[in-house]
């Protein structure tokens, strides 16, 4: 609480100078957009008007708990070759079609039965088309991924492979009126679950029970008092429907936000508001989907009123060191359609030691309270994560990195708790 009061005192101290500042009208974001539509200059292949950039990598790591299980942990060495692709097509002088993705496979040295059955597609894959016209920017996009690692879905335990495909297609419109910027976005999301496999090699009998589609609309209006002080109002609503179950899973949030450039090197953002979520009853049984977790089927509908709040502080200490702290609370619908009340703290930092070594660190903590609803009842849990990575050049075309990741989940149900250590190295070849 003292730190929060100090933070807001700092903002208050700087506000008078910020609001008194006399500035020239800034160029339209819709036309300039921080020059994000500038074509890349580091491409290594050109096919007609399309600029292509390829790279390939090989990741080798040791994982001491591949099934994120509480007991009987199984370890293995994993190899993941991958090919990355960046493509840009300048349809006109300012309107560009771009694609970013990477494809790979994961092989288990000692337990080949867990090898990837399909090509993995990185979660940051995106097909995007920006259209600039007057004071409008229109973005058409399709975000897609095919993943297998269950760790990114913290609600799951005792699973080696969770094969799923996600596709998010949508349109976003930005209307820049100089002092006021309006945003409106629509996204349609499809999620398909193909396999859940436990450490014994057993496959879930009905992984498709997790398949769903969702429609999401978000809007915001922000006012630029100056280049260093921005405030606005945002709202988001979503409607999720599972393919094999009746009933809608609704979520809605609305609230204000503020962005402040406190000093030349410190930036702060804060947001808060109201959240609502509701989930229907269902008759799914654990044997149909997640028997390894020994969960109980949910049989009643549920709705929750809650709040979201987020405070982040970024500091660029100098040209070599940057760090960011974020803390907050929100209400989410998890992969199982369950309502999770989450309080979190995340810290990240980046340090350029010299021209040959860059270091990055992450530290996170979540306190997740499962408030009911969803396909299955799951236990509340706390999750502690830590990561460290060192990046360095090997040759003119080859770069390398070594990393360590730690995950520790403390669940109310002991059989859903786990601890996992992962140590690895990545070599990337730049064509």
N, C-alpha and C positions, 0 to 999 in steps of 0.2 A: 504493500500500500504506500509506504514512504517513497519507493522508487517511482510509482505511478504519479504521486503528487509532485515529485521533483520534475518528472518529464513534462507534465502539463504546465508547471511553473515556467519551465524553459520556453515552451511554446508561447505562453502568454507574454513573456518578456520580449520575444522577437516579433509578435504580431503587430505592434504599433508601427515599427519600421517597415514591415512587409506591406501593410495596408496603405501607408503614406507614399509608397514608391510610385513614381510616375513613369509609365512605360509606353513605348510605341506598340501599336497593335501587332501581335505576332502573326506570322504566316499561317495560313489555314492548315490544320493537321491533316485534313482530307487530301490536300494537294501535295503536302511535303512529307508528312508521316515520318519525320526523322530520317528521311531518305532510305527507308526500309525497302523501297521498291527498286533501289539501285541494283543493277545486275552484278553477279559475282565476277571477280577478276582472276580467281585462282582455279578456273576449270581446266580439266586435262583432256577433254574431248569435245568436239563440236560436230553435231549432225544437223546440217541445214541451219536453221535459226536456233536450235536447241543447244544449250550449254550444259555439259555433263561433267560431274566430278565423282570419281570412284575412289574407294579405299577398301582395303581388306584387313581383317584383324583376326588374331587367334588369342582366345582367353583360356588360361589354364588355372584352375583353382581347386583348393581342398575345402570340403564342407564336412564338418563333424556331426551334422544332424540333418541329413537330406530330407527327412520326412517331418521336420519341425514337430517332433513327438516328445512327450514328457518322460517316457521310459523306453528302454530298448533302442537307444539311438543307433543309427547306422550312418557310417561315414563313407566318403568316396572322393575320388579325384574326377573332376569334370573337365572336358575340353569343348570349347564352343568356337568354331570357325564362323566368320561373319563377313558379309560384303555390304558396304554402305554405298548409297546412291543419292546424289543431289542433282536435280535437273531444273533448269530454268528456260522458259520459252517466252521471249518478249513479243507478245501478240501485237502491241503497239508501243509507242515511245514510253508510256507510263503504266500500261496494263500488262501484268506479267503472270503467267501460269507457272507454278513451281511444285516440285515433288521432292520430298525428303523421306527416306526410308532406309532400313537395313534388314537383310535376311540372314538367318543363321540356323545352325543345328547344335544340339547339346548331346554329347556322348559321355556315358558313365563308364569309367575304366573297369570297375569291379562288379558293377550291377547293370549290364547292358540292357536288361529288361525295362529299364526306365528311360532308355534313349528316346529322343524326340521323334515322334511319328510323323510330324508335319514340319514344314519350314516355319521357324519362328520369325515374327515380324515385330520390329522394335516398337515400343509404346509411343514414341515421339514421331511416328510416321504421319505424314500429312500431305494431301493434295490441296493446293490453295490457288485461288485466282482473285487478284485484286483489281478492282475497277475504280478509277478516279474520274469523277465528272463534277466540275464546279466545286462546291463546298461539300460534296458527298464522297465518301469512300464506301464501296460495297465489297465485301469479302465473301466469296463462295468457298467452302472448305469441306474436306472429308478427312477426318482423323480415324486411323484404323490401326489395329494391332492383333497379333496372335501370340499369346503368352502361355508359359507353362509353370513358372515359378510361383508357388503358393504364398511366398512371404509377403508379397505386395498386398495380399488380402489378409490382414492381421486377424480377422475373425476366425479364420480356418486354422486347424491344427491336425496333426497326424496324417498329413497328405504329402506325398512325394511330388506328384504331378497334378496340376490343375490346368488342363488344356481348355482355353477359351478364346473366342474371337469377339472383338468389340469394334463397332463402326459408328462414328458420330458424323453425320452429314448435316450441314446447316448453312445459314446465311446471316451475315452481320452487316448492319448499316450504321455508319457514323455521319452525323450532320454537324459540321463545324461552323458555329456562328461567332467565332472568335472568343468572346467572353463566356459563351455557353456552348457546351458540346453535348449532343444527344446521341445515345446509342440504343439500338434495338437489335436483338439477336434471337434467332429461332434455330433449334437443333432437334434432330430426330436421331435417337440412339437405338441400336440393335445390339443385343448381347447374346452370344451362343456359347453354351457349355458343352464340350465334347467328351471330357473324361475327367474323372477324379480317381486317382490311384493311391492306395495306401502302401506302406513299407513292405507288406507281404505280397505285393503285386496284385491284390484284389482291386477290381474296378467297380465303381458305383453302378448299380443296376439301372439308374435313371438319371444320368447327369443332365439331360435336357430339361429337368424340372427347374433349373435355374435360368432357362432362356426367358428373356423379356425384351420388350420394346418400351421406349419412353419418349415423350415429347416435352421439351423444355423451352420456355420463353424467359428472356431476361431483358431488362431495360435499365438505363441510368441517365441521369441528367446532372451535369457538373458545371459549376461556375468557377471561372478563373479570376480571382481577385487580382492576382499578379502571377508572375512566373514562379513564385515561391510559395504560393498559398492557393490551394484548390479545395473546394468542398462540393458535395453532391448528395444525391439520393439514388439508391439502387433497389431493385426488386427482382426476384426470380421465382418462377412457379414451374413445377414439373409434375407429370402424371405418368406413372409406370404401370405396365400391365404384363403379368407373367403369362406365357403362352399356354400353360397347362392348368392354370387356376383362374377362377373368377375373382372379380374385385379389383379395385384400383388402389395403388399405393401413391398417395399425394404428398407433396411437400411445397411449402411456400415460405418465402422470407422477404422482409422489407426493412430498410433502415438507412441512416445517413453515413457518410464517410468523409474523411478529411485527409489531405496530403500536404505536408509542410516541408519545405527545404529549410531546415533550421539554420544550417550554416553551409558554406561551400562544400563541406565534406560529410554532413550529416543530413539524412532524410528520414522523416517519420511519416507513418500512415496509421490511421485508426478508423475502425468501422464498428458499428453495433446495430442491433435491430431485433425484430420479432421473428420467430420461426414457428412453423406448424408442420406436423407430419401425422399421417394416419395410415393404418394398415388393416386389411380385412382378416377374417378368420380363414383357416384352411385345414385340410385333413392329411397333409403330407406326413409320412412316417419316416423315422431315421433310416430304416432299412432300404428305403427307396433312393436315398441320396448320399448321406454322410454317416454311414454306420461307424466308420473309424472314430468319429468324434463322440459317439454315445450320447447324442443329443435327444431331447424330448420334443415331440411334435407340438406346435402351437395350435390352439383350438379356439382362440378368442380374438376379436378385433381390438384394435388399440389406437388411440390418438394422443398426441402430446403437444402442449404449448411450451415453448422454450425460448431461448434467446441465443443470438450469436454475437460474439465480440472478438475483435482481433486488433492487436497493437504490434506494429513492427518498427524496428529502428535499424537503419543501415548507416554504416560509417566507412568511408574510404580514408583510412588513416594516412596513407601516402600512395605513391604510384605502385607500391609493391604489396600492400596489405589491405584487404577488405573483409568486413564481417557484418553479419546480420542476425538480429534476435527477433523472434516472433513468438507471441503467446496469445492464447485466446480460448474460446469455447464455441462449440456449435452442435447442432443436431443433424444427424445424417441417416439416410437409408442405406444400409450395408448391402453386400452382395446377396445375402439371404433375405433381403427385404425387411430386416429387423431395424428397429429404431435404436440408434446409439447416441448417447449424450457424451460428448468428448471434450475434455479439457486438455490443452496441449502446450508444450514449450519446445521450440526448435531453435538451434543455433548453428550457423554455418560460417565458415571463414575460408579465405583463399590467400595464400602467401607466395609471391614470386620471390624465391630466395635469390636466384640469379638467372642468367640466360639459359641455364642448363637444368634447372630444377624448380618445379612448382608444386606446392603442397596444398591440400584441401582437407578440411575437417568438417564433420557433421555430428551433432548430438541432439537427440530428440527424446521426449517423454510424453506419453499419452495416458490419461486416466479415462477409460471408456466404461460407461454404465449402460448396459443393455436394458432399455425400458419397456421391451415387449414388442409384440407383433411379429410379422415376418413369416417365412416358411417354417422356420424352426426356432425354438427358444435356445439361445446361447448364453454362455456365462459372461458376466462383466470381467474386465481384465485391465491390467496396466501393461504398457509396452515401453521398454527402454531400448533405444537404438544408438549405435555409435559407428562412425565410419572415418577412415583416414586413407588418403591416396597421395602418391607421389608420381608426378609426370616428368619425363625427361626425354631428350633426343638420344637415339642410338646411332643412327647414321643420317645422311641428308634426307632420305626418304622413309626411314623407319623411326617411329617414336614408341616409347615404352611407358608403362605405368605399373606400379605395384599397389595393392590395396588390401585393407582389412575391414571386415564388416562384423558387427556384433548385434544380435537381437535377443532380447530377454523378455518373455511374455509371462506375466503372473496372472493366472486366471482364477476366478472364484471356484470353478470346477478344476480340480488338480490335474485331471487327464487332458485338459486343454492348455496347460502351461508348457513352455519349452524354452530352451536356451540353444542358441546356434552361433557358431564361429565360422567365418569364411575368410580364407586367405588366398590371394591370387595374383596373377600377373597378366598383362595384356600387351601384345605387340601389334602395332598398326603399320601397315605399309601404305604410303600415299603415292598413288600413281603419278 
